[in-house]
Amino acid sequence: MISRKSIAAALVLLMLVQISCAGQSQPSEVISTESTISETSEAETTRLYYDTSGIDYEGYEFRIWNYDNELDNGWTGIPDDIYVESESGDILSDAVYKRNQVVNETLGVEIISDKVGDGQFACRLKSTVMAGDQEVDLVFPRQFTLPSFVQSELLCDLMTLDSFDFSEPWWNQNFIDALTLQNQLYGVVSDATYFDKLATYVTFYSKQLADDYKLGNLYELVKNDEWTLDKLLELGAGLSADLNNDGKRDDTDSYPLSCQNDGCYILLHAGRIPIATKTADGSVSFNLPSEKAVNALQTIYELMGDDTQYFNRQKYTDYTLNDAIAMFNEGRAMFLIRPIQSLFVMRSMDSDFGILPLPKLTADQEEYGSAINLYTATVAAIPLSVSDPERTATVLSLMACESYYNVNPALYETVLGEKLIRDEDSAEMLDITFNSAMYDTGLIWNFGNITTTLLANTSADIASLLAEVTPQVETAIDKLNELLAEKK
């Protein structure tokens, strides 16, 4: 995962000599994650290599299925993170192409990728695994589909493969810590893909409105640990207005905060509160009945129910994401909570904006928390029908290694350049966001339909909600714990 404390450290990587991983053993040093440009030393140019000594797969066609965000979600203008056919002059697209060339040449493979829409993914995967076909070596489905693949016994347990070393920096430790259950892991997030990073939520703010309302330096609030939900609403209060004086609030008015139904889990994760946690033995436990979670949810749903403060685009039929971005561009929302991928649409905005992490839910919260859009973020998994899962683990590891040093800096430069982000402070805010990403077993597994229930809920009566859903949630958790215990 991107784990730089400063964007400068990521940009230092752009200046590294581009060397193939072929035949290299792992040195003991890696670029410091604490470095900045001013602190750069010779030691910081030492990189890790994934050891591929003696490996040659003799031209093997390595087939990947990658969830098609463009087809299903309308993501346009974003280079594919898994496969690019040729160089085009685009820094990010070319970085992906060159990474694959290094992997191909180093391991003697030919990476071939097929984009698969969500409607086809489950059927195709189940069909190939049940038939024992070698149709695919590696899959990147959406994160929220991972549980159904595990329950249908379609995936390998990655913890059984010797070719993986999950202590290496190109693996997302937040995901691994959350999703390793009873010492089993069936999918992993790494630097081999960047769509999970683009699926991370941030808070966009209007610089023009911040100047108009004399809000001061919002970046300093973040750096001083004063950026909270209460502070956000306080700063945006002046924008709450019934612009057409019709006595009701709708999409023609202005608001402190614009978001959608996902605010229920986005703000919960901003408070670093997961739906489910792990017990000491690696089993899963339902966390929402805890006092902290109940209080947090009550605060969140009270806000979401206040149509003078919280604009929920999903209350309006056919009100698109682009409509919400246009509303922000027109100065009718002080703050907009959206995934980072929205930058590729917002770069055409006339008005200037900045980026902040999600606000802390309470002032006493020690760290910021970031939420991930699990409907667009992907996860790497190995089908159970793969004849040589160690080969797949090797290819994925090398893809992640090369991406860590070469694709990630290109991603940062793309986001920083092309007017996607318009100041250096926003870059530091991105670092905070990536480093505080929350991966929640409860959200991804949707035990007892809890994720869907939270998204559909409109009441701040959390006690009644939990009384209704807890039995089926705990039953679903028990079934998973039993399934994992049987697989040991």
C-alpha positions in Angstrom: 0.0 0.0 0.0 1.1 3.6 -0.3 2.6 4.3 3.1 4.6 7.5 2.7 4.4 10.1 5.4 5.1 12.7 2.8 4.4 12.8 -0.9 8.0 13.8 -1.3 9.1 10.4 -0.4 7.0 8.9 -3.2 8.4 11.4 -5.7 11.9 10.4 -4.6 11.0 7.0 -6.0 10.5 8.4 -9.4 14.2 9.3 -9.5 15.4 5.8 -8.7 17.2 3.9 -11.3 14.8 1.5 -13.0 16.3 -2.0 -12.6 14.7 -5.3 -13.4 14.0 -7.7 -10.5 15.5 -10.6 -12.4 18.0 -12.6 -10.4 18.1 -10.3 -7.5 18.0 -11.4 -3.9 16.3 -9.3 -1.2 18.7 -6.7 0.3 18.1 -5.8 3.9 17.2 -2.1 3.3 14.2 -0.4 1.9 13.4 3.3 1.4 12.4 4.8 4.7 8.7 5.5 5.0 9.5 8.5 7.2 11.6 10.3 4.7 11.1 13.6 3.0 13.0 15.3 0.2 15.0 17.3 2.7 16.0 14.1 4.5 16.9 12.1 1.5 20.2 10.2 1.8 22.1 7.6 -0.1 20.6 4.8 2.1 17.1 5.8 1.0 17.8 4.8 -2.6 18.2 1.2 -1.6 15.2 -0.9 -2.6 13.9 -4.3 -1.9 13.5 -6.9 -4.6 11.2 -9.9 -4.7 13.6 -12.9 -5.1 13.0 -14.6 -8.5 16.3 -16.4 -8.8 16.2 -19.4 -11.1 12.5 -19.0 -12.1 11.5 -19.3 -15.7 8.0 -20.2 -16.7 9.0 -20.5 -20.4 6.4 -18.3 -22.1 3.4 -19.3 -20.0 0.3 -17.3 -20.8 -0.7 -15.9 -17.4 -4.4 -15.1 -17.5 -6.0 -12.5 -15.2 -9.7 -11.5 -14.8 -10.1 -8.0 -13.6 -13.4 -6.4 -12.5 -14.5 -3.9 -15.1 -15.1 -0.6 -13.2 -15.6 1.2 -16.5 -18.3 -1.1 -17.7 -20.2 -1.3 -14.4 -19.5 2.0 -12.7 -18.8 4.4 -15.5 -15.2 5.1 -14.4 -13.8 6.9 -17.4 -10.4 8.4 -18.1 -8.6 6.2 -15.6 -5.9 3.9 -17.0 -6.3 0.2 -16.4 -4.2 -0.8 -13.4 -3.7 -4.5 -14.5 -3.1 -4.5 -18.2 -2.2 -1.9 -20.8 -1.6 -3.1 -24.4 1.1 -0.5 -25.4 2.7 2.7 -24.3 0.7 5.9 -25.0 2.7 8.7 -23.3 0.4 8.8 -20.3 2.6 8.5 -17.2 0.3 6.2 -15.3 -0.7 4.0 -18.2 2.9 3.6 -19.3 4.0 2.7 -15.7 1.5 -0.2 -15.8 2.7 -1.3 -19.2 6.4 -1.2 -18.1 5.6 -3.1 -14.9 4.1 -5.9 -16.9 7.0 -6.0 -19.3 9.4 -6.4 -16.3 7.2 -9.2 -14.9 7.0 -10.9 -18.3 10.7 -10.7 -19.0 11.8 -11.7 -15.5 9.5 -14.7 -15.1 9.1 -15.8 -18.7 5.4 -15.2 -18.7 2.9 -13.3 -20.9 0.3 -11.5 -18.9 -3.1 -11.5 -20.5 -6.0 -9.7 -18.9 -9.8 -9.9 -19.5 -12.1 -7.3 -18.0 -15.2 -9.0 -16.4 -18.4 -7.3 -15.3 -20.0 -8.1 -12.0 -22.8 -10.0 -13.6 -20.4 -12.5 -15.2 -17.7 -12.8 -12.6 -19.3 -15.2 -10.1 -20.8 -17.5 -12.9 -17.5 -17.7 -14.8 -15.4 -18.3 -11.7 -17.7 -21.0 -10.3 -17.9 -22.7 -13.7 -14.1 -22.8 -14.2 -13.4 -24.0 -10.7 -16.1 -26.6 -10.7 -14.9 -27.9 -14.0 -11.3 -27.8 -12.9 -10.4 -25.7 -16.0 -7.2 -23.7 -16.2 -9.0 -20.7 -17.8 -7.6 -18.1 -15.3 -4.6 -17.8 -13.0 -5.5 -14.7 -11.0 -8.7 -12.8 -10.4 -9.5 -9.3 -9.1 -13.1 -9.2 -8.2 -14.8 -6.5 -6.1 -14.1 -6.7 -2.4 -17.7 -7.3 -1.4 -18.0 -10.4 -3.6 -15.1 -12.1 -1.8 -17.2 -13.7 0.9 -19.5 -15.5 -1.5 -16.5 -17.0 -3.3 -15.0 -18.2 0.0 -18.3 -19.7 1.1 -18.6 -21.5 -2.3 -15.0 -22.8 -1.8 -13.7 -21.3 -5.0 -10.5 -19.8 -3.7 -7.1 -20.8 -2.4 -6.0 -20.0 1.2 -3.1 -17.6 0.5 -1.5 -18.4 3.8 -0.6 -21.9 2.5 1.6 -20.6 -0.3 5.3 -20.3 0.4 5.8 -17.8 -2.4 4.1 -15.1 -0.4 5.8 -13.0 2.2 3.2 -10.6 3.5 5.7 -8.7 5.7 6.9 -7.0 2.5 5.9 -3.4 2.1 3.9 -3.8 -1.1 1.1 -5.7 0.7 -1.7 -3.8 2.4 -1.2 -4.7 6.1 -4.5 -3.1 7.1 -6.4 -5.5 4.8 -4.3 -8.5 5.8 -4.8 -7.8 9.5 -8.6 -7.4 9.2 -9.2 -10.3 6.8 -6.9 -13.0 8.1 -9.3 -15.1 10.1 -8.2 -18.2 12.0 -4.9 -17.9 10.1 -6.7 -18.1 6.7 -6.6 -15.5 4.0 -8.5 -15.8 0.7 -7.9 -12.5 -0.9 -5.3 -9.7 -0.6 -4.9 -6.0 -1.4 -1.5 -4.9 -2.6 0.2 -2.4 -4.8 -0.4 -4.6 -7.9 -3.7 -2.6 -8.2 -4.5 1.1 -7.5 -8.3 1.0 -7.8 -8.5 0.3 -4.1 -6.6 3.6 -3.5 -8.8 5.5 -5.8 -11.8 4.0 -4.0 -10.7 5.6 -0.7 -13.0 8.3 0.6 -11.8 11.9 1.3 -13.3 15.2 2.1 -13.2 17.7 -0.8 -13.7 21.4 0.2 -14.4 24.5 -1.8 -11.4 26.9 -1.5 -13.6 29.8 -2.8 -16.2 29.3 -0.1 -13.5 28.8 2.5 -12.1 32.2 1.5 -15.6 33.8 1.4 -16.5 32.6 4.8 -13.0 33.3 6.2 -12.6 29.7 7.5 -8.8 29.9 7.9 -6.3 27.2 7.1 -8.2 23.9 7.1 -5.0 21.9 6.5 -3.7 23.2 9.9 -6.8 21.8 11.6 -5.9 18.4 10.3 -2.3 18.7 11.3 -3.3 19.8 14.8 -5.7 17.0 15.2 -8.6 19.4 15.3 -10.4 18.2 12.2 -13.6 16.6 13.5 -17.2 16.1 12.3 -18.4 18.9 14.7 -15.8 21.2 13.3 -16.8 20.4 9.7 -20.5 21.2 10.5 -19.5 24.4 12.3 -17.4 25.6 9.4 -20.1 24.8 6.9 -23.0 26.2 8.8 -23.1 29.4 6.9 -23.9 27.6 3.7 -27.1 26.0 4.9 -29.8 27.8 3.0 -33.2 27.3 1.3 -32.1 29.2 -1.8 -35.5 29.3 -3.5 -37.5 30.0 -0.3 -40.0 27.2 -0.9 -39.9 26.0 2.7 -38.3 22.7 2.0 -34.8 21.3 1.3 -34.0 19.7 -2.0 -31.3 19.6 -4.7 -31.8 23.2 -5.5 -30.5 24.4 -2.1 -27.1 24.7 -0.4 -25.6 22.6 2.4 -22.5 22.2 4.6 -22.0 18.6 3.6 -22.8 16.6 0.5 -22.6 12.8 0.6 -25.0 9.8 0.2 -26.4 6.7 1.9 -22.8 5.3 2.3 -22.3 8.1 4.9 -23.4 5.5 7.5 -20.3 3.4 7.2 -18.0 6.1 5.8 -18.4 8.2 9.0 -18.3 5.0 11.2 -14.9 4.2 9.7 -13.8 7.8 10.0 -14.3 7.1 13.7 -12.2 4.0 13.4 -15.1 1.8 14.4 -15.6 -1.5 12.5 -18.8 -3.4 12.2 -17.0 -6.6 13.2 -13.7 -7.3 15.0 -11.4 -10.3 15.5 -11.1 -12.2 18.7 -7.9 -13.5 20.1 -8.3 -16.8 18.2 -8.9 -15.1 14.9 -12.7 -15.6 14.9 -15.1 -12.8 14.1 -17.2 -10.9 16.7 -20.1 -8.4 16.1 -19.0 -4.9 17.2 -22.0 -2.7 16.7 -23.7 -3.5 20.0 -20.7 -1.9 21.8 -21.5 1.4 23.6 -19.0 3.3 21.4 -20.5 2.0 18.2 -24.1 2.7 19.3 -23.2 6.3 20.2 -21.4 6.8 16.9 -24.2 5.4 14.8 -26.7 7.6 16.7 -24.7 10.7 15.9 -24.3 9.6 12.2 -28.0 8.9 11.6 -29.1 12.1 13.4 -26.8 14.0 11.0 -27.9 12.1 7.9 -31.6 12.8 8.9 -31.0 16.6 9.2 -31.7 17.9 5.7 -30.4 21.3 6.6 -26.9 20.0 7.0 -26.5 16.8 5.1 -27.4 16.5 1.4 -28.0 12.9 0.4 -28.0 12.7 -3.4 -29.6 9.2 -3.2 -32.8 10.7 -1.9 -33.4 12.0 -5.4 -34.3 9.8 -8.4 -31.7 9.9 -11.2 -29.5 12.4 -9.3 -26.1 11.2 -10.4 -22.6 11.5 -9.0 -21.8 14.1 -11.7 -24.8 16.1 -10.5 -23.4 16.0 -7.0 -20.0 17.2 -8.3 -21.7 19.9 -10.3 -23.5 21.1 -7.2 -20.1 21.3 -5.4 -18.6 23.2 -8.4 -21.5 25.7 -8.2 -20.7 26.5 -4.6 -23.8 24.9 -3.1 -21.8 22.5 -0.8 -18.9 23.5 1.4 -17.7 19.9 1.8 -18.1 16.8 -0.5 -17.3 13.3 0.7 -16.4 11.2 -2.3 -13.8 8.6 -3.3 -10.5 9.9 -4.7 -11.4 8.6 -8.2 -13.8 11.6 -8.4 -10.7 13.6 -9.1 -10.7 12.4 -12.7 -14.1 14.1 -13.1 -13.4 17.1 -10.9 -10.2 18.1 -12.8 -12.5 20.0 -15.3 -14.1 22.0 -12.5 -13.9 25.8 -12.7 -13.8 26.4 -9.0 -10.7 25.5 -6.9 -10.9 22.8 -4.2 -8.7 21.1 -1.6 -8.6 17.6 -0.1 -8.8 16.7 3.6 -9.1 13.3 5.2 -12.4 12.2 6.6 -13.0 14.1 9.9 -12.6 12.4 13.2 -15.9 11.4 14.7 -15.0 12.8 18.2 -12.3 15.2 19.5 -10.7 12.5 21.7 -10.1 10.2 18.8 -6.3 9.6 18.5 -6.0 8.8 14.7 -7.9 9.7 11.5 -9.8 6.9 9.8 -10.5 6.3 6.1 -13.2 4.3 4.5 -13.0 2.3 1.3 -15.8 2.0 -1.3 -16.0 -1.8 -1.4 -18.3 -1.7 -4.4 -15.4 -0.5 -6.6 -12.2 -1.5 -4.8 -10.9 -4.8 -6.0 -9.0 -7.7 -4.2 -6.6 -10.3 -5.6 -7.5 -13.9 -5.2 -6.4 -17.3 -6.6 -9.0 -19.7 -8.0 -8.9 -23.2 -6.4 -8.6 -24.7 -9.9 -5.2 -23.1 -10.6 -2.8 -26.0 -11.3 0.2 -24.1 -9.9 -0.9 -21.6 -7.2 2.8 -20.9 -6.3 3.4 -19.6 -9.8 0.4 -17.3 -9.4 1.7 -16.1 -6.0 5.1 -15.4 -7.6 3.6 -13.4 -10.5 1.3 -11.4 -8.1 4.2 -10.7 -5.7 6.5 -9.4 -8.5 3.6 -7.3 -9.9 3.1 -5.8 -6.4 6.9 -5.2 -5.9 7.3 -3.4 -9.2 4.2 -1.4 -8.6 5.4 -0.3 -5.2 8.5 1.3 -6.7 7.3 2.4 -10.2 3.5 2.5 -10.5 2.8 4.1 -7.1 5.0 7.2 -7.9 3.3 7.5 -11.2 -0.1 7.4 -9.5 1.0 10.1 -7.1 2.5 12.3 -9.9 -0.8 11.8 -11.9 -2.9 12.8 -9.0 -0.6 15.7 -8.1 -0.2 16.7 -11.8 -2.8 17.5 -14.4 -4.5 19.7 -11.9 -6.1 16.8 -10.1 -4.8 18.1 -6.9 -3.9 21.7 -6.8 -1.6 22.2 -3.8 1.1 20.5 -1.8 -0.9 20.4 1.4 -3.5 18.2 -0.3 -0.7 15.7 -1.0 0.0 15.4 2.7 -3.7 14.9 3.3 -3.6 12.0 0.8 -0.8 10.4 2.8 -2.8 10.6 6.0 -5.8 9.2 4.1 -4.0 6.2 2.7 -2.2 5.4 5.9 -5.5 5.3 7.9 -7.5 3.1 5.6 -10.0 0.9 7.4 -10.8 -2.6 6.1 -13.8 -4.0 8.0 -14.6 -7.7 8.0 -18.2 -6.9 8.9 -18.7 -4.5 6.0 -17.1 -6.8 3.4 -18.8 -10.0 4.7 -22.2 -8.3 5.2 -23.1 -10.7 8.0 -26.9 -11.1 8.2 -27.3 -8.4 5.6 -25.9 -5.8 8.0 -24.3 -3.7 5.4 -27.4 -3.4 3.3 -29.5 -2.7 6.5 -27.2 0.1 7.5 -27.4 1.7 4.0 -31.2 1.5 4.0 -31.7 2.7 7.5 -33.0 6.2 8.1 -33.7 6.1 11.9 -31.5 7.2 14.7 -33.1 4.6 17.0 -30.0 2.4 17.0 -31.1 0.3 19.9 -34.2 -0.9 18.1 -32.2 -1.5 14.9 -29.6 -3.6 16.6 -32.2 -5.6 18.5 -33.8 -6.5 15.2 -30.6 -7.4 13.3 -28.2 -8.8 15.9 -29.6 -12.4 16.0 -29.2 -12.9 12.2 -25.8 -11.2 12.2 -24.5 -13.4 15.0 -25.9 -16.5 13.3 -24.1 -15.6 10.1 -20.9 -14.9 12.0 -21.1 -18.3 13.8 -21.5 -20.0 10.4 -18.3 -18.3 9.1 -16.4 -19.2 12.2 -17.5 -22.8 11.9 -16.6 -22.9 8.2 -13.1 -21.6 8.8 -12.6 -24.0 11.7 -13.5 -26.9 9.4 -11.0 -25.7 6.8 -8.0 -25.8 9.2 
